Amino acid sequence: MTSYLVTGGTGSFGRAFVKRLLYPKLTDPVELFAERVCVFSRGEHTQAEMRAQLRDDQYVRFLIGDVRDKDRLRRAMTGVDVVVHAAALKRIEVGAYNPIEMVRTNIDGAINVIEAAQDAGVGRVVALSTDKAYAPVSPYGASKALSEALFLAAQNTVSASGPKFAVCRYGNVWCSNGSVVPKWRQLLASGVETVPVTDPECTRFFMTLDQAVDLVIDTIHTMRGGELRVPDLPAYRLGDLAEAMGAKINVLGLPAWEKRHENMDDDHCSSDAPRMTIDELRQALEAA
């Protein structure tokens, strides 16, 4: 497995994953090093930024495209051994207002990735999902739940030599683009003392980018096909996070499309997970 394609490759996960492919840790599998990495995404400016950050690395190819376009996906997957599908519309409030767009990217896009991988003869496909796919209450969560089902069911439609499919279900990735920490930091840096909180009693799983990348790498190298990987994660309370950041809170109220507590599966609920202390949150903020 020497050629990789990452959909949504310019996002927080994609950037971290591509760097690991180019510069593996000592603990990574020996065969992890990639001869070719294809970054597949829609944004020309984010691709240009990533190319500059990687100093125009000779092993990386940047392809403009959208997972809504199966023909483009099929062409991009030619000669690819492993596909990591990270592209998605992820904003919960955006999905509540634009559910049709969630369907077109998160569901139709999943179908396109599956069929393009089968047509191109890809070896392995790992799709990224979210805790919001468990017992979903939002269009985003529902779209990711169906996306998970599509990838897992795809394992039943291929021959012995066809692609293997697996799904990694994540909690909130700490300090990823659009997540709560960078949003609150931006507000506090602007001089605002109060940050918006739907409910300070909300709990969310804690997962670093390194842990997210580790989970996908391990899945790539151990998958037999049809797995749904669920990590065991600690959690934190939003009110405690605000205190750790030295912020006052403005309680907005919990909307219908947001949960007070998240579940990874039947056995992992953020309200029951090991709770991070305020000091631990401060340490995580300093390390980010």
C-alpha positions in Angstrom: 0.0 0.0 0.0 2.0 2.9 -1.3 -0.5 5.3 -2.9 -3.1 7.2 -0.8 -6.0 9.5 -1.6 -7.6 11.7 1.0 -10.9 13.3 0.3 -11.4 16.5 2.2 -7.6 16.4 2.4 -7.1 20.1 3.2 -9.2 19.9 6.4 -7.7 19.5 9.9 -7.6 15.8 9.8 -6.4 15.6 6.2 -3.4 17.9 6.9 -2.4 15.9 10.0 -2.8 12.6 8.2 -0.8 13.6 5.1 2.0 14.8 7.3 2.1 11.5 9.1 2.3 9.7 5.7 5.2 11.9 4.7 7.0 11.8 8.1 6.0 8.7 10.0 6.6 8.3 13.7 8.9 5.6 15.0 5.8 3.7 16.2 4.1 3.7 12.8 4.1 0.6 10.6 7.2 0.2 8.5 5.1 0.1 5.3 3.3 3.3 6.1 5.6 5.6 4.0 3.7 6.7 0.9 5.2 6.9 -2.6 2.2 9.1 -3.6 -0.4 11.0 -1.6 -3.4 12.6 -3.5 -5.1 15.5 -1.7 -8.7 15.7 -3.1 -10.7 18.8 -2.1 -12.7 21.7 -3.5 -10.7 24.7 -2.3 -7.9 26.0 -4.5 -6.7 28.5 -1.8 -6.6 25.9 1.0 -4.7 23.6 -1.4 -2.2 26.3 -2.2 -1.7 27.0 1.5 -1.2 23.3 2.2 1.2 22.9 -0.7 3.3 25.8 0.7 3.3 24.3 4.2 4.6 21.0 2.8 7.2 22.9 0.7 5.8 21.5 -2.5 6.7 17.9 -1.4 7.4 15.7 -4.4 5.2 12.9 -3.0 2.0 14.9 -2.8 -0.4 15.6 -5.6 -3.3 18.1 -5.3 -6.5 17.5 -7.1 -9.4 19.9 -7.2 -12.7 18.0 -7.1 -15.9 17.4 -5.2 -17.2 14.1 -3.8 -20.5 14.9 -5.6 -18.7 14.2 -8.9 -18.2 10.5 -9.3 -16.4 10.8 -12.6 -13.8 13.1 -11.0 -13.4 10.7 -8.1 -12.9 7.7 -10.4 -10.2 9.5 -12.2 -8.5 10.6 -9.0 -8.5 7.1 -7.6 -6.7 5.6 -10.6 -3.7 3.7 -9.3 -4.6 4.4 -5.6 -4.3 1.7 -3.0 -5.9 3.3 0.0 -8.7 5.9 0.2 -9.4 7.8 3.4 -12.8 9.6 3.1 -12.7 12.7 5.3 -14.8 15.0 3.1 -18.1 16.1 4.6 -20.4 19.0 5.5 -20.0 19.0 9.2 -21.6 22.2 10.7 -24.7 21.0 12.7 -26.5 24.4 12.4 -25.8 24.6 8.7 -27.2 21.1 8.2 -30.4 22.0 10.2 -31.0 24.9 7.7 -29.7 23.1 4.6 -30.4 19.4 5.0 -30.6 18.8 1.2 -27.0 19.9 0.9 -26.0 17.5 3.7 -27.6 14.7 1.7 -25.8 15.6 -1.5 -22.4 15.7 0.1 -22.5 13.3 3.0 -24.8 10.6 1.5 -24.6 10.9 -2.3 -20.9 11.7 -1.9 -20.4 8.5 0.1 -22.1 6.5 -2.6 -19.8 8.1 -5.2 -16.7 7.3 -3.1 -17.8 3.6 -2.8 -18.6 3.1 -6.4 -15.5 5.0 -7.7 -13.3 2.9 -5.4 -14.9 -0.3 -6.7 -14.5 0.9 -10.3 -10.8 2.0 -9.8 -9.8 -1.2 -8.0 -8.8 0.5 -4.8 -7.6 -1.9 -2.1 -8.9 -0.3 1.1 -11.3 2.5 2.0 -11.6 4.0 5.5 -14.5 6.5 6.0 -14.5 9.0 8.9 -17.7 9.4 10.9 -18.9 11.1 14.1 -20.4 10.4 17.5 -23.4 12.4 16.2 -24.2 9.4 13.9 -25.4 7.4 17.0 -29.1 8.0 17.6 -29.0 11.2 15.5 -31.1 14.2 16.3 -29.8 16.5 13.5 -29.7 16.3 9.7 -25.9 16.1 10.0 -26.0 13.2 12.4 -28.6 11.4 10.3 -26.6 11.9 7.1 -23.5 10.4 8.8 -25.5 7.5 10.2 -26.6 6.6 6.7 -23.1 7.2 5.3 -21.8 4.7 7.9 -24.4 2.1 6.8 -23.5 2.6 3.1 -19.8 2.0 3.7 -20.3 -1.0 6.0 -22.9 -2.5 3.6 -20.5 -2.0 0.6 -18.4 -4.8 2.1 -21.2 -7.2 1.0 -21.1 -6.1 -2.6 -17.5 -6.7 -3.6 -15.6 -9.8 -4.6 -12.7 -11.2 -2.7 -10.3 -9.0 -4.6 -12.5 -5.9 -4.3 -12.0 -3.0 -1.9 -12.3 -3.5 1.8 -14.4 -0.9 3.7 -14.3 0.2 7.3 -15.5 3.2 9.3 -13.9 5.2 12.1 -16.3 7.0 14.4 -14.8 10.0 16.2 -15.6 12.3 19.0 -15.0 16.0 18.8 -11.4 16.5 17.6 -9.7 19.0 19.9 -8.9 22.3 18.3 -9.9 21.2 14.8 -11.2 23.9 12.3 -14.6 25.2 13.4 -14.5 23.5 16.8 -15.3 25.3 20.1 -11.7 26.0 21.3 -10.5 28.1 18.3 -13.9 29.8 18.1 -13.8 30.9 21.8 -10.1 31.8 21.5 -10.9 34.1 18.6 -13.7 35.8 20.6 -11.5 36.2 23.7 -8.7 37.6 21.6 -11.0 40.3 20.2 -11.6 41.6 23.7 -14.9 39.8 24.4 -15.2 38.4 27.9 -18.3 36.2 27.4 -18.5 33.2 25.1 -21.8 31.6 23.8 -22.7 28.3 25.4 -25.9 26.4 24.6 -25.8 24.6 27.9 -22.8 24.5 30.3 -23.8 21.0 31.4 -23.2 19.6 27.9 -20.4 17.1 27.8 -18.2 16.3 24.7 -15.6 13.6 24.0 -12.0 14.7 23.9 -9.8 13.4 21.1 -6.6 14.9 19.7 -5.7 15.0 16.0 -2.8 12.6 16.7 -5.3 10.1 18.2 -7.6 10.5 15.2 -4.7 9.8 12.8 -3.5 6.9 14.9 -7.0 5.3 14.8 -7.2 5.6 11.0 -3.6 4.3 10.5 -4.3 1.3 12.7 -7.5 0.6 10.9 -5.8 0.7 7.5 -3.3 -1.9 8.6 -5.6 -4.2 10.6 -8.9 -4.0 8.8 -10.5 -7.2 7.4 -13.5 -5.3 6.0 -16.8 -4.3 7.6 -15.4 -2.8 10.9 -16.9 0.1 12.8 -14.0 1.4 15.0 -15.0 3.2 18.1 -12.3 4.7 20.4 -12.6 4.8 24.2 -12.3 8.5 25.1 -12.5 10.9 28.1 -14.9 13.8 28.0 -15.2 17.3 29.3 -18.0 19.6 30.4 -18.4 22.8 28.4 -18.8 24.9 31.5 -15.5 23.6 32.8 -13.9 24.4 29.4 -15.0 28.0 29.7 -13.6 28.2 33.2 -10.3 26.7 32.0 -10.2 29.4 29.3 -11.0 32.2 31.8 -14.2 33.0 30.0 -17.7 34.0 31.3 -20.6 32.3 29.6 -23.8 33.4 27.9 -26.2 30.5 28.0 -28.3 30.4 24.8 -30.3 27.2 25.4 -30.0 23.8 23.8 -31.5 23.7 20.2 -33.5 20.7 19.1 -30.7 19.6 16.8 -28.0 19.4 19.5 -27.6 16.8 22.3 -26.7 17.5 25.9 -24.5 14.4 25.9 -23.0 12.4 23.0 -22.7 8.7 22.5 -20.1 6.7 20.6 -22.2 3.6 20.9 -24.4 1.8 23.4 -21.5 1.5 25.9 -19.8 4.9 25.5 -21.7 8.1 26.6 -19.9 11.4 27.2 -21.8 11.9 30.5 -20.4 8.6 31.9 -16.9 8.8 30.4 -13.9 9.7 32.6 -14.3 13.5 33.2 -11.4 15.8 32.5 -10.6 18.2 35.3 -10.2 22.0 34.7 -6.5 21.6 35.3 -6.3 18.9 32.6 -8.3 21.1 30.2 -5.8 23.9 30.9 -2.9 21.6 30.1 -4.6 20.5 26.9 -5.1 24.1 25.9 -1.5 24.9 26.5 -0.4 22.0 24.4 -2.7 22.8 21.5 
